[in-house]
Amino acid sequence: MFSNGTILFGFLRGHDSRQEVMSAPETTHPWLTVEPYKVSVEQYRSFKKDGFLIVRGLVLADHVDELLRHTEDLMYGRVELPGVEPPAPDTTMLEMEKRLLRIHMMHREVEIWERYLLYPRVLDVVQALTGPDVLAMQTMMFIKGPGQDGQGFHQDTYYIPTFPDSLLGAWIALDRADTENGCLRMSTGSQVEPIYPPTTGYGYGDWGLLDLPTVAGVGGHSNSDEDPSNELRPIAKKYLEQEVPAIMEPGDVAFFGGHILHRSFGNKTPDRTRRSFVNHYCNARSFTTWDGGNQNHILARGNSHLPFALPKFGTPCAANSPSRVSISDNPLSPPMMMATPEGVMEPQIPEGGDHDD
């Protein structure tokens, strides 16, 4: 049941794009009435220039409140998640607030996670920046309590490669995030950097480039602010004067590509938690082997020639729409433009034979 009392009944028959969701009659899903968001030309330019874009107030207040209630249920053990141990009976309030830091991929287990992975106003921005076809890939929840560490410099495509390269993160602030409680810090301009591969172990890199150094010590969900073993630090150093703290209010969303260097510091406040819900997407025409490949990720918008998954809980999206339409399927230009013998560019059917360069 959704927060407004709506109930959606869905029954899945399999896990690929050839299979459909069988649904009983249902009331209107709450996402179908959410007002769309239009990205401006200036916002598009800003994203391309800086490597990230913060959209203020994108997630509506009632929806932020619903996510906050869910985080509190998790923190205090009122609901259970697979693989997450409930608090012991003698756990103190402070211990409860610190016991969780990062939870991964629960959109396959919990309805509310799937719903906010497919939140329409977030998808509107993703579609404008990396669409028109969107694959919804990853969910994470961060609950950074007082005194907890941040995360050192990293690039998201290092973890989640896509081909062509189209990864996009969407970081939803649920509390105010600022320099005191460990907000994101974005290295403006570093989106032009290649992905630096690992010296050993897991990680992707742009291996084909000449003299590309490998890096060690990247990753982990809990790092000191100094993060001395992270070998991305020398690369990030040249962007330090351009590093921007992403100060955000609840409902603001930061969008950033997979190449930009970013990090966060620890929460230095005595009593303020910094909570966020973070999703990752890519263009649905991109191929990925991450987490089992395209067939394990949900087609959120548009269409794709690649396999995809259905939403387990029936959240409205392109995957369970019988009439998927994408600009990429309906090109506005003719199949081929060529010069006629009179020197005029016109749509033509390609033919064999000699031609002048």
N, C-alpha and C positions, 0 to 999 in steps of 0.2 A: 504494500500500500504506500502511495506517495504522500507527501506532507499535506496535500490538499484533499486527501481521501480518495483519489483516483485509483482504481485497480486495473491492472493490465494483465490479461491472461495470454501466455504465449507457450507454444509447444514446438520444440526444434526437431527437425528430421535431418540430422547429419551436420556436417561442419564445413561445407564448401559452397562456392557460388552457384552451383547448379541446384542446390536444395533450397527450400523455401520455409518461411515461418508460417505455421498454421495457427491462426488466431481466432478465438471466439469473439463475439460482439463485445465491444469495449467502449468505455467512455473516452472522452478526448484526453489524450496524453498531455500533461502540463507543458511539455516543451513545444507543442504545436501552437501555443498561444504566446510564446515569448517574442517580443519585438525584435526584428532582425537588426544587425549592426552593419553599417557601411563604412569601410575603410576609405579614408580620403587619399588623394594623390600625395599630399604632403606627408601623411603617415607612411605611405609606401616608400617615398624617397628617404624618409628618416630611417626606416628599417634597413634599406640598402646601404645607406651611408654609415650608420653607426653599428649595424650588426644586431641591433635589438630594438624593440618598440614596446613602450608601456602604454596600454590602453586603460584610461581611468574609468572606474565604475562599470566595467564591462559585465561583471557578474552581479546580478541584481541583489538588493539587500536581503530579501526573504530567502534567497538561495544561499547566500553566504551564511545566514543564520542556520539553515538546515545543515550545512557542512560543519559548522561549529558545534552544533548539538551532537553530530556524529562523532567528531573528534573527542568530545567530552565523554561520550559513551565508551569509546575505546580506551581513553586514558584511565577511567575509573572502573573499567572491567564490567560495564553494564551490558555490553555485547561482546561476543567472541568472534575472532577471525581465525581461519585455519592457520596453524603454525605459529600463532601468537599466544603465549602463555598468559592466562589471567593473573591478576595480582594476588599475592598471598593474603590471607585474612588480616594479618598484622601489618600490612603495608601502610605507611604514613601517607598523608595527602601530598607532601612534597615528593616522596618516592613515586607515587602514582603519576605525578605530572612529569617526572623525568624518565619513567620506565620505557617509553617508546620514543624513538627518534625518527626512524624511517621505515615505512611499510610499503611493500612492492606488490603491484599487479593483482590487486584484489577486485578488479572489474570483472574477473571471471568467476568470482565467488559471491560478491555482494552487489545487490541491485543499485544502491546509491552511487557506487564507484563507476559502474557502467554508465549511469545516467549523466554524471558530470564529466566523464570522458567524452560524451556525445552532446555536451551542452551547446545549444545552437549558436549563441553569440560568440563563443570561442571558435567554433567551426567556421563562422562567417569570416573571422580574421585569418584563420589558417588557410581557408580557401583563397582569400585574396593574396596571401603572401607566398604560398607554395602550391596552390591548386592548379586547375579547378577540381581535380580528383584527389580525395583525401583519405588516407589510411590511418586509422586510430590504433596506436601501437602499445603504449605504456601508461600505467598510472603509478604514482607514488604519493605518499602522504608524509610530510615532515612535521614533527612536533618537537621543536627545539626549545626545551625548557631552560630556565635560568641556570647558567653555568655550563651548559653543554657546548661542545666544540662545533666549529663550522666544517667546511670542506675546502680543500686546497684547489689551486688552479687545475682546470681540466677543460676538455672539449667533448661535447656530447657524442659527436660522430665517432670518436675513439671507441665508444661502447656500442653504438648502434649504427653501423654503416648501411647506407642505401645507395642503389645504383640505378639511374643517376642520383647524385648526391642531393637530397631534398629534405633532410631531417629538420624538424622545427619543434622547439619546446614551448610549452605554455605554462607559466608559473603563476598560480592563482593565490593571491594574498588573502588569508582569512583573518589575520590580526594585522595591526600596523607593523610594518617591517622597516626598521631604521638602523642607523649605525650602532646603536646601543644593544639591540637584541639580535644582531647578526643578519642583516639584509643581504641580498645578492649584491655582488660587486662585478660590474661588467667592464671588460677591457675594450673600450670603444675603438673601433678600427681593426681589431685583431681578427675579424672575420675573414680577412684576406690571407691569413696564415693557412698552410696545409695542415692536415692532421698528422701529428707526430706519433710514429708507431712505437710500440713497447720494445724495450731491449729484450725482454723475455716475457712469456706468458700471454694472457689474453689481451686483446686490444687491436684495433684497426689502425692503419696508417696509409698515407699516400706514398707507397713503397716505390713507385716508378720514378720519383724525382731524383735528380742528381744531388749527391752530398746531403741527403736528408738525414739528420741525426735521429737516433732513437732516444727514448726517454724511459726512465725508471722512476718509481715512487709516485706515480700518478694514480689517483683513485682513493678508494676508501671513503666511508661516510663520516668519519670523524677525524679531523686533523687540527693540530694546533695552528694558531694564526701564523706562526713562523714557517711551519711546514718545510723544514730544512731538507728533507730527502727528496722533494718533488723536483725533478729535473726539467719541468716546464717553466720553473721560475726564471731562469736566464732569458728565455724567449719572451715571457710576459713582462720582463723588466722594462723593455723599450716602450711599453704602453702604460707604464704606471702613472705618468702625468695625465693620461687620458682616462684612467679608471674612474668609473662613475658608480657611486652607491645608488642602488635602485630603491629609493625610499617610496614605499607603497602603502596605501590605505586598504582596508578590507574591500574586496571586490575588484581591485585593480589587477590587471593581468600583464605580465611581462612575456613577450614573445621573443625568442632568440634562435638563431640558426646553429647548426651543429659544429661550426668551426670557431665561433667566438670563444676566447678565453674568459672564464668567469670563475668566481670563488665566493665564499662567504666566511666571515669571522665568527667566533663564538658569541654566545649570548651572555653579555656582561651585566645584565640587569638582575636584581634580586628577586623580582616578582612578575616578570612579563614573559609569557610564552610566545614564540613566533611560529605560528602554524601556517601551512600552505598545502595546496593540492596541486600536483604537478603532472602534466600529461605530455606525451610525445607523439608526434604525427610525422607522416611523410606524404609525398605525392603518391597516390595509389598506382601510378604507372611505373614507379620505381620498384626494383627488385631488392629483396633483402633475405638473408639467411638467418637474421637475428631471431632468437626465440622460436625457432621452428619454421620461419619463413612467412611469406605473405598470407598463406592459407590460415594462419593462426591469428590474424589481425583483422579488425572490423572495417569494412568499407563505409566510411562516414558520409562522404559526399561524392557526387559524380558517378563515374564508372571506371572499370579497369579491364584490361585484357588478361590480368593475372588473377589467380585464385584469391579468395578472401573468406573471412569468417563472418558468421551471423552474430548479432548481439544476443547473448544468452537470455537476457531478461526482456527482450523485445523493445528496447528503446528505439524510437523512430530514427531512422537513418537510411542512407542509400541502399545498404545491404538488404534490408527487408522491404524495399519499395519495389513493386512490380513494374514501375515505369521510370527506371533510372534514366536520367538525361544528363549529359555532360557536354560542355562546349567542345571538349576534345573529340566527341563523337559527331559533332555537327559543325565542321569548320565553316567559317564565314567566307573564306576565300575559295576560289575554284581549285580543282586538283593541280593545275599547272598553268602558269603564265609564260607566254613566249612572244617574241617579236614576230610579227607578220612580215612578209616581203616588203610591205609599205612602211615598215618601221614603227608599227603601232603595237603596244603590248596588249594582248588579248588572251582570254582563256582558250586553250587548245588541247586537243588530244595528242599526246606524244606519239610520234611516228619514227620509224627507222630512217636510214639514209644519211647522206653527208650533210654537214652543216658548217657554217663559218663560225669561228671563235670570236 
